[in-house]
Amino acid sequence: MTKKKSVICYLILSLTVPGQWTVMSHRPLSKSQSAPSFIHIFVCVGLVLDYKMLQHECNCGDGTNFHTGYAGRITSIWSRLQECGLRSQCKWVKGRPATFEELLSVHSEQLICSYSGFSESTASIPYRSQTDLDTVLNSSCSAAILKMAVGNVIELALRVAGGELRNGFAVVTPPGHHVSHSQTYGFSIFNSVAIAAKQLQERLNAKKILIVDWDVHHGYGTEEIFYTDPSVLYISLHRYDNGSFFLGNGQPTRVGSDGGEGYNVNVAWSGGLSPPMGDAEYLAAFRTVVMPIAHEFSPDVVLVSAGFDAAEGHPEALGGYRVSAECFGFLTRKLMELAEGRVMLVLEGGYNPITLCDALQACVSALVGNEVCPLNEEELVKKPCVNAVESLKTVLQVQSENRSVSIVHVYFLWSF
């Protein structure tokens, strides 16, 4: 990425005090920027869920209960959307299975064929994951269910990017952002968000796609798939702890390579849980890193790997952070300022049924256009913790090598 001044410059002045935002209108998509055949007739918010996915269950060899009961969390989400009235404010999109060719746009033929033999009549099939844990996919987790999850995401993405829907949320399982071109991980089999991005490129000629991943675990599969691709900007906010959390992926120094240098951004939180990251820290990350870089990129469409395991209620081993449901709703609303509102969220992690449903409800409410529940006033004016400030300084210093003005944000952070 060449060093240049851009819309990021205009955001500097808005970053003088915690909690202060200046809203800028997104530049209209022009032929000179990119030329996907978008139809600017927004109808409503799309929701996609296929009941076949309720049959998915995955038992992991480490014995953790949080990796099981996927059907339970999907059922809880759908019930919540019905109870709060959001289901009736959205259009239910009929999904369909992903084709072999669509899966092949991201994954190796060997990986795809490894899981194409599932059927309702077959026995459970174990395989070895990268952590050498035996993961067993139950017989009900057929190839049809796995392909349906991916196809649902593709179908919704095409409708949002094509203008048939204003935005949308894909309630799918299992998560997929850990899956790379040829390697699965644990209970993740196919990378739905990455495949959807590839389909937008190939079928709608989308020139610039932003993927924001706020799952507390780094989506190294998505990072690997687009690491050399300058048409996809990947921004991840995740717990890192200097490489000691999870698999140690998502280093802030990983910025992309070859033509993709500068298009990979890792907001890698370090410092453990003293204190846990919460609303103030995530708001600071959006003010100083995510939104300025996203505005500079000026995407055609925004895809969100929406994991909610950074929400309150998860044990330390799964995250231990304390991001509120209201904060997730606010972050969704901020992303809707991009790409003329073409934003689609895809469920990734999140295993506490109460906080998962709360956060997802807040996000869908934001997509619908309802008044976002106000954030706690204390969080809006609260300074991010010292560990968060140091983490943000690191990522901004690294990213400033590709963006001539981003280093100004480092000096802003020193004021904390």
N, C-alpha and C positions, 0 to 999 in steps of 0.2 A: 504494500500500500504506500503510495507516495505521500510525503509530508505536505499537508495543505490545510488552509483554514477552511472551515465549513460551519454548518449550523451548530456544531459543538461550541463555537466561540460565544454564541449568544446565550448559552446556558450558564456560562461562568458567573455572571452577575447574579443569578438566582440562587447561588450556592453559598450565600454569606452567613446564614444562620440555620441551625437545625430546624427541620420541619417546614422550611419555606420552599415553595414550588412556583415556578413561572411556567405557565402553559403556553406552548407554541403550537401554532397550527402546522400540520404536516403538509409539505409541499405536494401539490397535485402530481399524480403520476403522469409523466409526459413521454412522448415517443423517444425523446433524446435520452431519457433515463433507462427505460426498458419498454418492451412492447408486448406484454402478454395480453391475450384477448379477453380482458376483464369486462364484465357487463356491470355497470354501476347502478344496479337496481336491487337494493337491499330489501329483503322481505322480512326476515325474522331471525331469531337465534335457533340454531339447530342442535338437537341432542340425538346421540346415537347410542343404542345399546341393543344387543341381541341376546335373547334369553338363553341361547345355547351356551353363552359364556358362563352362565351360572353353574354349569356342570364342571367348571375348571377347579381343580384342587391340586395343590402341590405340597408334598411332604418332604422336607429337607432333612438330611442326615444329621444336622447339628442339633436337632430337637427343638428348635425355636418355634413357638406357637405363632409368632407373627408372620411366618411364611406360609401358613396354612389358612384355610377358610376364605379363599378368595370369593367364593360364591356368597358368603355371608356379607362381605363388605359391599359387593355390588348390589345385593338386595337392600341393604341398609341405605345406600345412597339413593336408590330409586324410590324407596318408601319416603325418604326425607323430601325429595323433590316433589312428590305427590302431596305430602302433608302441608308443605309451606306454600303450595300454589304455583311454584315455578314450572312444574311440568306442563301446566296448561298455558303458560306464557311462551312456550317454545314449540318448535316443529319437530316432531319425532321423525328422524331420517331412517329409512329402511336401509339396512346394511346389506353386504354381500361378501362372499369369500374372496380373498385376494387370489389372483392368478399366479401360476408358477412364474410367468414372465415378470410380474410385479415384484415378487420376492427376489427374483434373480437380479433385479436392478440394484440391489444393495448386497445381498448375501451370496456366498459361494454355492455352487450346485451341490457340493458335498454336504454342506450344512443343511440345505433345504431337504435333500433326499434322506438325510438322517432322521427326519421327523415326518416324512410323508407317508410312512407305513402305518400310522396310528389309525385305529378304527374302533368302533364301539365294542367290537367283539374281542379285540386283542387284550392280552394281559398287560399289566403295568410294565413300562420299559425304563430301566435305570440307565443313567449315564454319568460320566465323571465330569464335574465342573472344574473351573480353574483353581478352586480352593480344595480340590480333592475330597469334596463332600459328596456322598451319594445322594442324588436327587431323584425321586421317583415321581414320574407323572402318572397319575391314576388313569385307568383304562378309559374313563369318561372324557379325559383330555385328548380328544382325537385331533387328527390333522385338520378336520373341518372346523373345530373350535378355534385352533390357533390361527388358521387362515381367515376366519370370520373376524377376529379381533383386528387383524391388519387391514382387511378389506373395509371394515367400518371406518377406520381412521382415514383411509384413502378417499372413500366416498364423501365423507364430511369435508375433508380438505379441498377437494375439487369443487364442491358446492360453495364453500366460503370464498375461495380464491376466484371462482368464476362469477361471483356476484349473486348467485341464487339465494344465498343466505348471508346475513350481515356478519355473523361470527358463529362460534359453536363450541361445544364441549363433547368429547368422545369418552364415554364411561366404558372403558375396556379393561381387560385383564388377560394375561399377566403383563407386568411392566416389561419394557423392552430396551431402555436406553443403555443398558450394559452390553448389549449384543453388538459385536463388530461384524466385519465382512464374513469372517469364517469361524468365529468363536462365540459360543453361548456362555452364559454365566448363570449358575444356580437355576432359578425358576424362570429366567428370561430366555426366550427362544428366538423371536423375530423382533427387529427394531422397527416398530410401527411408525414412529415419527420420522425416522430417516427414510423409510420407504415412501411415505407420503410426500416428503420434500423432493425426492427423486421424481415422483410422478408429476408433481407440479412443474418441475423443470422440463420434463419430457413432453407433457401433454398440454400444458398451458403456457409454455415458454416463459415461466417466471424467471426473471433474471437475478433477483436478489431476495433471499429467504433468510429471515432471522429465526434462530432457534434459541429460546431461553429455557434453561433447565434449572428449576429451583428445588428439585429433589435434594435431600440432604446428602445423598450419596452421589458421587461424580458419575456422570454418564459417559464413561470413557469409550464406550462403543460408538456413540454418536460423534464424539471428538475424533476418533480414528477414521471413521468413514469420510468425514469432510475436512480432514486436516490439511489437505493441499488444495481445497476448492475455495476460490475467492468469491464465489457467488452465494455461499452459505456462511453467515456469521453465527458462530456458536458461542453463547455466553452461559456459563454455569456458575451457580452459587452453591457451594457445598462445604461440608465440614472436611477439613484436611489435616489439621494438627501436625503440620510439618511432615506429613507422610505416614503418621502413625495410626490414622483412622481408616477403617475399611481396608481397601487394597493399596492405599497410598497413592492413588492416581489423582490427576487433576492439579499438577504443579502449576503455580502462577507463571512460571517461566515458559510454559508450553503455549506458544502464540501462533502455531501453524507453521508450515514449511513450504518451500518453493513458492508457487503463485498464491498459496493460501496464507502466507505469513501476514500476521496482523488481523486475521479473521477468526482467531480462537482466543477467548477471554475466560480465564479461570479466576473467579472471585473465591479464593481458597482460604476459608476461615481457619485460623490457627489459634492456639491458646487454650484448648480444651473446653471445659465447662466452668471456668472460673472468671467471669460468670458465663452462663449459657448465652448464645446469641438469641436475640429476640427482635421485636419490632424496630427498635431504634437502630439496630445494626443493619437490618435489611433495608430500611428506608434510606439510610446513609449510602448503602451500596447502590441503590437505584438512583439517588441524586447525583452521585459522583462518578459512577462507572457505567451502569447499565443504560440509562436513558441518554446520556450524552453520546456514547458510542453508537447506540442504536439510531439516534437521530442523524448522526454523521453517515451511517450506512444507508439510511433511507430505504427500508425494505419494501418489497411488493406485498409481502404477506408475513405474518408472525405465527410461528408454531411454538407452543409451550409444552415442555415435558413437565407436567404439573404433578410432581410428587408432593405429598403433604406429610412426610415424615420429619420435617423440620418443625411441625406444629407441636404444641404442648401435648403431653401425655404419652410420649414415647420414651422408653428406657434409654439409659446412656449408650448401650451397645448399638442401638438403632438410630441414634442422633442426639437425644437429650436436649434439643433446643426448645425455645419457647415462643415461636412465632404465632401470633393470634390469627383467628379466622378473619377478623376485620382487616388485618394487614394484607393477607392474601387477596382479599377483595379489592383493596386499594391498589396493590401492585397490578392486578388485572386491569383496573381502570386506567392506570398509567400506560400500560402497553397498548391500550385501545387508541391512544393518541397517534400511534404509528400506523403506516400502511392503510390510511383511511379507514381504520377500524377493522381491517381484515385479520382477525385474531382467532386462533383455534387452540383450545387447551385439550391435552390428552392425559388421562390419568396414568400416573406411574406408581410411585410408592405411597405409603400412608396406611397405617395398620391399627391405629386406635379408632374404633368405629365412631365415637362421639366427636372427637376433634376432626376426623376425616370428613364427616358429614357437615360439620359446622363450616369448615374451610371451603368445601366444594359448593355449599349453598351460597356462601359469600361471593365466590367467583362467578357462579351462574347468575346471581342477582346483578352483579356488575355488568355482565355481558348483556343482560336484558335491558339494562339502562335504569334500573331502580336506584334510588338514592342509597349510596354506599353507607353502611353503618359506620358512624364516626369512630375513628381510632381514639384510644385513650389519650386524653390531653397530655398526660405526663410523658407518654411515649413520643408524641409529636415534638416536644421541646427537649426531650432527653438527649444528651450527648451519647454517641456510641461508646462502648467500653474501649479501654486501651488496646486490648487484643484485636478488636475489630479495626480500630484506626491503623494499627500496624499492618494488618492484613491488607487493608485498602491502599495504604501507601505502597506496599510491595507491588500489587497488581498495577497501580497507576504508573509507577516508575518503569515497570517492564513495558507496559503498553505505550508509554510516551515515546518510545523509540519508533513507533509506527504512526503516532499522531502528534503533530507539532505542538498542540495546545493542551493536551491532557495533563502535562506536568504541572499546570497551574493548579489542578485539583489537589496535588500533593501539598502545596503550600496552604491551601484551604484546610486540609486535614490537620496541619500543624496547629491550627487555631484551637483544636480540641484539647 
